[in-house]
Amino acid sequence: MSDTMNHKPILTCALTGAGDTVGRSEHVPVTPEQIAASAVEAAEAGASAVHIHVRDPKTGAPSRDNALYREVVDRIRQTGIDIVINLTAGMGGDLVIGQEDPLRFEEGTDLVNGLDRLPHVEELLPDICTLDCGSLNFGDGSNVYISTPDMLRAGAKRIQELGVRPELEIFDTGQLWFAKTMHAEGLIDDPSMFQLCTGIPYGAPSDPAVLQSMVNMLPEGAEWASFSIGRKQMPWVAQSVLLGGHARVGLEDNLYLSRGVKATNGQLTEKAVNIIEQLGARVATPEETRAVLKLRSANGAQA
């Protein structure tokens, strides 16, 4: 594992996420057509990969509907544009605990087991899918993200059977410990890919010392990326690349190009590409990304 600058980082654009952002920016894509168009926009701006959630086209609420994932992926593939497809498999982990009666789950709860978070991955066989590697107090209030060791082992085994590369979403150091445990148990194939997520209350803070600590904990030979949210998104691109990692931007994590200026995914990608090039590096192409992560090539063969 290198501690020097990554001269050919993979740049992922996270297109829409599951947060309550639709009402805060008109640029957040909602419908499958909009999400697919945003993926093309990011690809044309220089992204190596796109990370995809889907939303209810009528309400903008986050969704696990297979048909929506299918339409987004089909639309992207039909354009012929070359981009690595990374589908979330994190939906289905939301538990909102009743404040008066903690055994009563409140509106917003969407909790299923590890395997029931994967039907769209089984059907569509994306290049990459995410695996959120632990439970977390998700912000203030009573919302807890649930991903237990049993759920994770079952999910990791199924993803491995499908031949899809898991991106191990790490929100705190204990989650990194458990992800390393799954890797040691043979549930995660090499090259392992870790996404070090910072700034999400209340996981790992956006602190360079914390990021360095997590990088130091990674298994030998691991590929890794990191991101931060809000105004720290762009500084974190440089932070990640300088430490030897890959990077992520996009409207899932940040709505603004600069103070008061709302962004599109294409603009965020373009700005990140510029930062990376100013550092003397070059963003990996989708085909180079497939080679680094040992994904199937664009024609379906193993890279």
C-alpha positions in Angstrom: 0.0 0.0 0.0 1.5 3.3 -1.1 1.6 6.5 0.9 2.5 8.6 -2.1 0.3 10.4 -4.6 -2.0 8.3 -6.8 -1.1 9.4 -10.3 -4.1 7.7 -12.0 -7.0 7.9 -9.5 -10.4 6.4 -10.2 -13.0 9.2 -10.0 -16.6 8.2 -9.0 -19.6 10.5 -9.4 -22.4 9.7 -6.9 -25.4 10.9 -8.8 -28.4 11.3 -6.5 -28.1 9.4 -3.2 -31.0 8.8 -0.8 -30.9 12.0 1.2 -33.6 14.6 1.5 -31.9 16.8 -1.2 -34.5 16.9 -4.0 -36.2 20.0 -2.6 -32.9 21.7 -2.0 -31.6 21.7 -5.6 -33.3 21.4 -9.0 -30.3 19.6 -10.3 -30.7 16.4 -8.2 -31.8 13.7 -10.7 -35.0 11.9 -9.7 -36.5 9.9 -12.6 -34.6 7.1 -14.3 -34.3 9.2 -17.4 -32.8 12.1 -15.4 -30.4 9.7 -13.4 -29.2 8.1 -16.6 -28.7 11.5 -18.3 -26.7 12.6 -15.3 -24.5 9.5 -15.6 -23.8 10.4 -19.2 -23.0 14.0 -18.2 -20.6 12.8 -15.5 -18.9 10.4 -17.9 -18.5 13.1 -20.6 -17.0 15.3 -17.9 -14.3 12.7 -17.1 -15.7 10.4 -14.4 -14.4 6.8 -14.3 -17.5 5.4 -12.6 -21.0 6.4 -11.5 -22.6 5.4 -8.2 -26.3 5.0 -8.5 -29.3 5.2 -6.2 -32.9 5.4 -7.5 -35.8 7.5 -6.4 -39.6 7.3 -6.7 -40.2 9.4 -9.8 -43.4 10.9 -8.3 -42.2 11.8 -4.8 -38.4 11.9 -5.1 -38.2 9.6 -2.1 -35.4 6.9 -2.1 -36.5 3.6 -3.5 -35.5 -0.1 -3.8 -37.6 -0.8 -6.8 -35.9 -3.2 -9.2 -37.7 -1.8 -12.2 -36.2 1.7 -11.5 -32.7 0.3 -11.3 -33.3 -1.7 -14.5 -34.4 1.3 -16.4 -31.5 3.5 -15.3 -28.9 0.8 -16.1 -30.6 0.0 -19.5 -30.7 3.6 -20.4 -27.0 4.1 -19.6 -26.0 1.0 -21.5 -28.1 1.9 -24.5 -26.2 5.1 -24.9 -23.0 3.2 -25.6 -21.0 5.4 -23.3 -18.2 3.8 -21.5 -18.6 4.1 -17.7 -18.1 1.8 -14.8 -21.5 1.2 -13.1 -21.6 1.1 -9.3 -25.0 0.3 -7.8 -25.9 0.9 -4.1 -26.9 -2.1 -2.1 -27.3 -0.1 1.1 -31.0 0.5 0.8 -33.1 -1.5 3.3 -31.1 -0.7 6.4 -33.1 2.2 7.8 -34.5 1.8 11.3 -36.3 4.8 13.0 -36.9 3.9 16.6 -39.9 5.3 18.5 -38.8 7.8 21.1 -41.6 6.9 23.6 -41.7 3.2 22.7 -38.4 1.9 21.3 -40.0 -1.3 20.2 -42.3 0.7 17.9 -40.6 1.5 14.6 -41.6 4.9 13.1 -42.2 6.2 9.6 -39.1 6.1 7.5 -38.2 2.5 8.6 -37.1 0.3 5.7 -35.4 -2.7 7.2 -34.7 -5.9 5.4 -32.1 -8.6 5.7 -28.8 -8.6 3.9 -29.8 -10.8 1.0 -33.0 -8.8 0.4 -30.9 -5.8 -0.4 -29.4 -7.5 -3.4 -32.2 -8.4 -6.0 -31.2 -5.6 -8.4 -27.5 -6.6 -8.1 -28.5 -10.2 -8.9 -30.5 -9.2 -11.9 -28.3 -6.4 -13.4 -24.8 -7.6 -12.5 -23.2 -4.2 -12.3 -19.4 -3.8 -12.2 -19.5 -2.8 -8.5 -22.0 -2.7 -5.7 -21.7 -1.2 -2.3 -21.6 -3.0 1.0 -22.1 -0.8 4.1 -19.9 -2.4 6.6 -21.6 -1.8 10.0 -24.4 -0.1 11.9 -24.4 3.6 12.7 -26.3 6.3 14.5 -27.3 8.2 11.3 -27.5 11.9 12.3 -29.5 13.3 15.1 -32.8 11.9 16.2 -33.6 8.2 16.3 -32.5 7.0 12.8 -30.1 4.0 13.0 -28.6 2.4 9.9 -28.5 -1.4 10.5 -26.0 -3.7 9.0 -25.1 -6.5 11.4 -22.2 -9.0 11.1 -24.6 -11.8 10.1 -26.2 -9.6 7.4 -22.8 -8.5 6.1 -21.4 -12.0 5.9 -24.5 -13.2 4.0 -24.4 -10.3 1.6 -20.6 -10.5 1.0 -20.9 -14.2 0.2 -23.7 -13.6 -2.3 -21.9 -10.7 -4.0 -18.9 -12.9 -4.3 -20.9 -15.7 -5.9 -22.3 -13.2 -8.4 -18.8 -12.0 -9.5 -19.5 -8.4 -8.7 -16.8 -6.3 -7.0 -18.0 -5.0 -3.6 -17.1 -1.5 -2.6 -16.8 -1.7 1.2 -18.4 1.5 2.6 -16.6 2.4 5.8 -18.1 5.0 8.1 -16.0 4.4 11.1 -12.9 2.5 12.3 -14.9 -0.4 13.8 -16.5 -1.0 10.4 -13.0 -1.1 8.9 -12.0 -3.7 11.5 -15.0 -5.9 10.5 -14.4 -5.4 6.8 -10.9 -6.6 7.2 -12.2 -9.6 9.2 -14.5 -10.5 6.2 -11.5 -10.1 3.9 -9.4 -12.4 6.1 -12.2 -14.9 6.1 -12.2 -15.1 2.3 -15.5 -13.4 1.8 -13.9 -10.4 0.0 -11.8 -11.2 -3.1 -8.7 -9.2 -4.0 -8.3 -6.6 -5.0 -10.4 -5.4 -2.1 -11.9 -1.9 -2.6 -12.6 0.3 0.4 -14.6 3.6 0.4 -13.7 5.7 3.5 -16.7 7.9 4.1 -16.1 10.9 6.3 -18.2 13.8 7.6 -21.5 11.8 7.9 -22.9 12.4 11.4 -22.0 10.4 13.4 -19.3 8.4 11.8 -15.7 9.3 11.1 -15.2 13.1 11.1 -13.6 14.9 8.1 -10.2 15.1 9.8 -7.1 14.4 7.8 -5.5 12.6 10.8 -8.5 10.3 11.0 -8.3 9.5 7.3 -4.6 8.8 7.6 -5.3 6.5 10.5 -7.9 4.5 8.5 -5.5 4.3 5.5 -2.9 2.9 7.8 -5.4 0.2 8.9 -6.1 -1.1 5.4 -5.1 -4.6 4.3 -1.9 -4.9 2.2 -2.6 -4.3 -1.4 -6.1 -2.8 -0.9 -7.5 -0.2 -3.3 -9.3 2.6 -1.5 -11.1 5.9 -2.1 -12.5 8.5 0.3 -14.9 11.4 0.2 -16.3 14.1 2.5 -19.6 15.9 2.3 -20.6 19.5 1.8 -18.0 22.1 1.4 -15.2 19.6 2.1 -16.0 17.6 -0.9 -13.4 19.2 -3.2 -10.6 19.5 -0.7 -11.1 15.8 0.0 -10.4 15.0 -3.7 -6.9 16.4 -3.2 -6.6 14.8 0.2 -7.4 11.4 -1.1 -5.2 11.5 -4.2 -2.2 12.9 -2.2 -2.5 10.0 0.2 -2.5 7.4 -2.7 -6.2 6.9 -3.0 -9.1 7.3 -5.4 -11.8 10.0 -5.1 -15.6 10.6 -5.2 -17.8 13.7 -5.9 -21.4 14.2 -6.8 -24.8 15.5 -5.7 -25.3 12.6 -3.3 -22.7 14.3 -1.0 -22.7 18.0 -2.0 -25.1 20.3 -3.8 -22.8 23.3 -4.5 -20.0 24.2 -6.9 -19.0 27.1 -4.7 -20.7 29.2 -2.0 -24.3 29.8 -3.0 -23.8 28.3 -6.5 -25.8 25.1 -7.1 -24.0 22.4 -9.1 -24.7 19.7 -11.6 -23.0 16.3 -11.5 -21.1 17.2 -14.6 -19.8 20.4 -13.1 -18.7 18.7 -9.9 -16.9 16.0 -12.0 -15.3 18.7 -14.1 -14.0 20.5 -11.1 -12.6 17.3 -9.5 -10.9 16.4 -12.8 -9.3 19.9 -12.8 -8.1 19.5 -9.2 -6.6 16.1 -10.0 -4.8 17.4 -13.1 -3.5 20.4 -11.2 -1.8 17.9 -8.8 0.0 16.4 -11.8 -2.2 13.3 -12.0 -4.7 12.0 -14.5 -8.1 10.4 -13.9 -8.3 6.7 -14.8 -10.4 5.8 -17.8 -13.2 3.3 -17.3 -11.2 0.6 -19.0 -8.2 1.4 -16.7 -10.5 1.3 -13.8 -11.7 -2.2 -14.8 -8.0 -3.3 -15.0 -7.1 -1.9 -11.6 -10.2 -3.5 -9.9 -10.1 -6.7 -12.0 -13.7 -6.1 -13.2 -15.3 -7.5 -16.3 -14.3 -5.5 -19.4 -16.9 -3.5 -21.3 -17.5 -6.5 -23.6 -18.1 -8.8 -20.7 -14.7 -10.5 -20.4 -12.6 -10.5 -17.2 -10.2 -7.5 -17.3 
